[in-house]
Amino acid sequence: MKKIILSLLCLLVISTASNPTSARPKIKTGIEVLKSQQFKILQGKRVGLITNPTGVDNDMRSTIDLLYNAPGVKLVALYGPEHGVRGNIYAGASVQDNIDPTTGLPVYSLYGKTRKATAEMLKDIDVLVYDIQDIGSRSFTYISSMGLAMETAAENGKEFIVLDRPNPLGGEKVEGCLTEDDCVSFVSQFRIPYLYGLTCGELACMLNGEKLLKNGVQCPLTIIKMKGWKRKMTYSDTGLQWISSSPHIPQPISAICYPVSGILGEFSYMNIGVGYTIPFQMFGAPWLNADSLARRMNALHLPGVIFRPVYLKPFYATMKGEAVEGIQVHITDYKKVHLTDIQFYVMQETASMYPDKAVFKVQDPKRFNMFDKVCGSKQIRLRFAENHRWNDIKDYWYKDVEAFKKLSRKYYLYK
């Protein structure tokens, strides 16, 4: 009998260890809290929902289905950001108005002819609900969609509710200068740093409270707060399952590395892992020497990160099918690492190794405008291009960080 019991216990331990989904998440997202409240705030209201595949509860049930079937709630319309409500639209491709095949509800595009819902799109609703997992970087377009939706809610007298979710970078990393007026765009919609250290709910409160929306409008805003989330948490600390927030953000590490290489990725100068199995986690090109670049980058002794030589052939996108050499980024101490700095150091070291390949000497100037918009300032490019040295832009890149941290603390919903 003892042997049987021991065998069963061993099987239980093995099963639990091999099945990470058996552990319950440590936090409750906004949709979980809304469920526990029996959808009270939505009772008797006509609801429009802005969401995508990341909008799920802790059991992977879609927020669309939950609201559609919630007693006393009338879900009447869906609104699709970049990649669409069901996530079936490639990056940059327009989202079209259509009918959701599961619910039969109209789906209005927020990433096509219009990126801001019109009065006609909102005429049948009382409240707009936002439930999307963000990745914590300003250039990722979901927060732009959220802010524009808040504007149109204010202009059309609609309530706006955010079902809050974690910032996968945590709530402590702030990097990059504020967006400047001549660089405002859909990839830098608001005057916030590149890494802003807020959840979507906190950011919404800040946009409203500081009158950062167009013409200083303010919408009737409610945040359904999470339970259990702490600012020091990265996504892996939450116990939540990750759902791709876009085709090239398949894992939480992709969200962490997006600001490591995403700005440089606006150029075709290097492959950053998009088109291979490690999106945003590498820098490579056919003309690079992997060992030399890895040695140079490691010799900088950047805090919290080391670099490993890699050799590969991208399956698609930049440098498809070419033999590429470069480095993979391995974060060893997340608290110490400065994520956005890394790509500028790579640009610096490659310019030193290969002066004829210095990025602003070889890159098509037609892409400079998008680079500037993603950076949020033309000064980053103009100052860096003089000598291709990080120290020439470091102070400018970080000039707004401390003031933003002080301001944003007013809107913290979590410790």
N, C-alpha and C positions, 0 to 999 in steps of 0.2 A: 504493500500500500504506500509506504514512504517513497519507494522508487517512482510509483505512478504520480504521486503528488509533486515530487521534485521535477519529474519530466514535464508535467503540465505547467509548473511555474517557469521552467526554462523556456517553454514554447511561448508563454505569455510575454516574458521579457524580450525574446527575439522578435515577436510580432510587434510589440510596442516600439522597439528600437528601429525596426525597419519601416514603420508606418508613421511618419512625422505628422500626418493629418489627425492622428488619434488624440494629440494634445489640443486642448481648446485654446483659442486665441486669448491673449492676456488683456485685450481691450475690446470695448464695444464701439463700433463706428456709429456715425450719425443715424444710419438707417436702422441699426440694431436698437438704438435708444428710441427712435420713432416708433418702432414696432412695440417696444415695451410700454410705450405710452398709448397704445391702441390707436395710433395715428390721430390723436386728439386734435392737433393743430390744423389738420386738413379736413376735419369732419364737415360735410355739407358744402364743400368747396369744389369748384372746377379747377383741375390741376393740369399744368403744363410741366413736363419733366425734361430737363437737360441732362443727358446721361450718355454712357457708352458701356462697353462690356465690363469695365471696372466697377460699375455701380451694382454691387451685390451685397448680400448680408453675409454673416459668418458661415452660413451653410451653402454658399455659392448660388443662392436664389436671386434672380435679377430684381433690381429695384422696380423695373418696369412691371414685372409680373406681380410683385408685392403690392404696389399701389393700385394696379388694375383690379386686383381681387380684394382689396381692403374694404371691409364694410363701411359704408358712409362716405367713402372717398370716390370722387368721379374723375378718373384720369381721362382727359379728353384730347391731349396732343403731346407729341414728342418732338424734341429739338436736337438735331445732330451736329456736333462740333466736327473738327478735323477727324478723319477716319470713320465718321458716321456712328449712328446709334448702336449698330451691331458690329462695328470695328472692321468692316469689310472694304474700306476705301483706302487706297495706298496714300502714303505721305505726300501732301501737296496737291492731290487730286481733288477736284470739286465734289462736294456732297450735293446730291439732288433731292428735291422734295419728292416724297414717295409715300407709300402706305406700308406700315409695319405688318408683315405677313402673320405674325403671331397674334397680335391684338386687333388688327384691322384699324388702328389709329393712324391719323395723318402724321407724317414726319416732316418737319420743316427744317430746311438746311440753314446752318449757321456758318457754313464754310463753302460758299458758292457765290451766287450773284450778290447775296447779302451776308454779312457776318454779324449783323445786328437785327434781331427780330423786329419786324414791322408791326405797326398797329393792327393790320389785318391778320397777322399771324397770332396775335394775342387776344383778339376780340372775344373768343369763346372761353377764356380762362379768367380765374380770379387770382391765382397765385402761381408763380414760377418756382419750381424746386430744382436745385442743382445738386447732383451726386456724381462726381467724377474723381478718380484717384489722380492727383497731380504728382509731379516729380520734383518740385522745388526749385526749378530753374526758370528765370524770367522768359526765356525765348521759347519755352514749350507753350503752345498756343491755347491750352485749355483755360488758363487764368485770364487770358485776353477775352475769350468767349464769355467767361463768367462776368467780367467787368462790363462788357458791352451789354450783356443781359440785364445787369443791374441798372445800367443807364436807361434802357428801354422800359424796364419795370417802373422806374421813377417817372419817366415821361408819360407813361400810359396808366398810371395809378394802380399798379399791380403790386401785390406783396412778393417778396423774394425770400426764399428759405434755402439755406445751405445745410446739407447733411454732411457734417464734417468728417474728414479722413486725415490720416497721418501725413505729415511731410516726410517722405522717405529719407531725406537727408537729416532729419531731426530738426529741432527748433533753435539750434545754437550757431549754425554756420551762416555767416553773412559775408559775401564777397562781391566786389564789383562796384563801379560808380553808378549813380542814379542815371536813368535815361534822360538825355538832353532833348530839348524841343525839336531840333532838326533830325532826330533819330527815332522819334515816336512812330511806331508801326505795329503790325499785328504780332511781331516777335519781340517787341519792347513797348507794350501798350501804355504802361504806367511808370511814373517816376519812383521806381524801386530799384534796389541793387540786383545784380544778376542772380545771386543766391540771397534770398530774402528772409529765410529762417522763420516762416510763418505757415500755419495750416491754411487751407482755403478759407475756412471760416474766419480766422484771424485777419487774413488779408482782406476779405470782404468788409469786415468791420473797419479796417484802416482806410480802404478806398472810400467808404461812406463817411467815416468820421473826419477825415482830413480833406474831404471834398475833392478827391483826385479824379472823380468821374467828369466827363465832359460838362462844361458850364457849371461845375460844382454841384450837380444834382445829387440828391440823396433819396434812396428808395426805402420803403418800409421793410426792414431787414430783421430776420430771425435766424440764429444759428442753432442747430440741434447739435450740441456738443458731444464729443466722444466721452467715454468713461474709461479711465485707466491709462490714458496716454500721457507721457512725460516728455519734456523738451529734449532730454538727453537720448531719447530712443531713436535709433534708425529703424528701418522697416523690419529687419530681421529680429529686432527685439520685441515686436508687437505680437508675434505668433500668428499673424494673419497670412493667408495665402496670397501670393502675388498673381495678378492678372495683367497681361501685357497692356500697357497704357498706349502703346503704339507698336507697329511691327518690329521696331528696332529697340524697344525697351522690354525684352522678354523676361528679365529677372531683376530683382532689387539692385544687384550690382550694376546693371545697365543704367539705372537712374542715378546711382552714385557717380558713375564715370561719365555720364552725359556732359557735365560741366568741365570735366577733365580735357575733353577733346572737341566738344561740339562747336565751339567758336571757330577753331582752325578748320573744322569739317565743312565750313561754308565754302572752302576752296577745294579744288581738285588736286591740290599740291601734294597731298598724302592720302593714303587710305587709313581710316581711323577704326577699322574693324567692321564697319557697315559693309555688308556683302560677304562677311565671314562669320565665324561663330562667336566672336567676342566684340560686339558692337560697342564703340566708344572706349574700349579698353586698350587700344594700341595706336601706334604711329608707324607707318611703313611706306616704302616706295622702292621701285626697282633700282634706283641710283644710290640708295643708302647702304652703309655697312653696319649690320646689326650689332656686331661686337663692339665696334668703335663708338657707336651712339650710346649703347648701354653703359660702357665705361665712363663716357663723358657725363651722362646724366647721373649716374651713381656717385661720381666724384663731386657733384654739387652738394651732396648730403642734404637733400631736401627732406624736411621732417615728415615722417609717417609714410614713406613710399620708397619702393625699390623698383628697378627696371631689369627686365630679362630679355635677351635677344630672341626674336621669333623669325620664322621663315615660312611663307605660305603663298597660296594663290587664291585671291578672292573669287568667290563663286559668281558674283554679280557686282554691279555698281562700279565705283572708281577702281580702275586698274584690273578689271575683270580678266581672269585667266593669266595675268602676268606674275612672274616670280617676284615676290615682294620680300624685302628684308626690313626689319625694324625692331621696335621694343614693345613689350607688353607692360602695362602699368599694374603693379601689385601694391595695394594699400595695406600697410602693416600696422598703422596706428591712426585710426579714423579721426580721433580728437585732435591730433597734431597736424594732419595733412591740410594743405591749402589747395583745394581742388582746381580752381580755375588757373592758378599760376602755372601749372604743369605744361600746358600747351604752349605758353609763351617761352618757357625755358627750352622746349623742344625746337621751337622756331629759332631761338637764339643759337643753340648748339649746332643745328644743321647749317645755319648761315655761316657759322665759324668754320665748320668742316668743309662746306662746299659754297664758297662765296658766290659762285655763278648760279646757285640754286636758292639764294636768299628769297624768301617767299614774296616779298613785295617787288622784287625784280623780275620774277618769272610768272607770277599769277596774272591772269587776264583782268585788267582794271574793271571790266564790266561787273565783276563780283565784289568790288570794293564797297559798293553801296549796301549790299546785304550784310557784309562783314561789319560795317559801321553800325547798322541797325541792330544786329545781334549784340554787339558790344555796348550799344546804348550811347556811344560817343564817337565822333570822327577823330577825336584827339588820340585815341588808343592807336589807331593805324598811323596817323601822321607822325606821332612821336616815336613809335617803334620803328617805322620805316627808315628813320635817319641813320641808325646804327645797328638795328636788329638786336637790341639789348633790353632785357626785362627791366633793369634798373631805371631805364628812361621813362617807363610808364607806371612803375609800381606805385609811386605815391599818388598818381592821378587815379589809378584803378581803385585804390582804397580810400580816397579822400572823403567819401561820404558815409563810410561804414559806421563809425562811432556815433555820428548824429542820427543815422537811421536806427541803430540799435536802441538808442535812448527814446526816440519817438515811438518805435514799434512796441515797446514794453507796455505802453498805454492800452494796447489791444490784445495782450496775451490772455488767452482763455485757459491756459494750462501752465503748470509750474515746471 
